[in-house]
């Protein structure tokens, strides 16, 4: 990638980066119930890594 990135492209990359984070810890009991221990990454919709899947940003 180039050294200087346009502002619009930076904003798109920031958005893509934030979409790949885990869900918040408090959302697990809300979705699966209080007794169930599930990893917060299990119900994150978009799972993407910069190594595996590239974006069109």
Backbone torsions as a table, in degrees:
resi	resn	phi	psi	omega
1	UNK	NA	154.4	-176.9
2	UNK	-69.1	164.2	-176.7
3	UNK	-70.6	-43.5	179.9
4	UNK	-106.8	123.2	-177.7
5	UNK	-103.8	140.2	175.2
6	UNK	-63.7	151.7	-175.9
7	UNK	-60.3	-40.1	-178.7
8	UNK	-63.8	-40.7	179.9
9	UNK	-67.2	-39.3	177.4
10	UNK	-59.8	-43.5	-179.8
11	UNK	-63.6	-39.6	178.5
12	UNK	-65.4	-41.0	179.4
13	UNK	-66.5	-38.0	177.9
14	UNK	-63.3	-42.4	179.3
15	UNK	-63.5	-44.1	179.5
16	UNK	-63.3	-37.8	179.5
17	UNK	-66.2	-37.3	-179.0
18	UNK	-76.2	-22.5	179.9
19	UNK	-72.7	-20.2	-175.3
20	UNK	-91.3	0.6	-178.8
21	UNK	-74.7	161.9	176.7
22	UNK	-67.0	158.4	173.3
23	UNK	-70.8	156.2	178.4
24	UNK	-65.0	149.4	-174.1
25	UNK	-61.9	-30.8	-177.1
26	UNK	-75.3	-13.5	-179.3
27	UNK	-81.0	-14.7	-179.0
28	UNK	-66.3	-54.6	178.2
29	UNK	-64.4	-27.5	179.4
30	UNK	-65.2	-39.0	-176.9
31	UNK	-88.7	-45.1	-171.7
32	UNK	-100.0	-11.8	-177.8
33	UNK	104.3	161.1	-171.6
34	UNK	-68.9	-37.7	-174.4
35	UNK	-81.3	-14.5	-173.5
36	UNK	-88.4	128.1	178.4
37	UNK	-101.2	107.9	-177.5
38	UNK	-126.8	145.1	177.8
39	UNK	-71.4	137.8	-178.2
40	UNK	-61.5	-23.3	178.8
41	UNK	-72.1	-12.5	-176.8
42	UNK	-70.3	-30.3	-179.6
43	UNK	-115.4	30.8	167.9
44	UNK	-84.3	130.6	-171.5
45	UNK	-68.3	-53.3	-175.5
46	UNK	-103.4	115.7	176.3
47	UNK	-110.8	114.7	-177.3
48	UNK	-143.6	140.6	175.9
49	UNK	-119.0	148.1	-179.5
50	UNK	-66.4	-21.5	177.5
51	UNK	-80.2	-43.4	-171.9
52	UNK	-81.4	-63.2	-170.6
53	UNK	-113.6	125.6	-179.2
54	UNK	-90.1	156.2	177.3
55	UNK	-103.3	167.2	176.8
56	UNK	-101.1	25.4	-175.8
57	UNK	-69.0	NA	NA
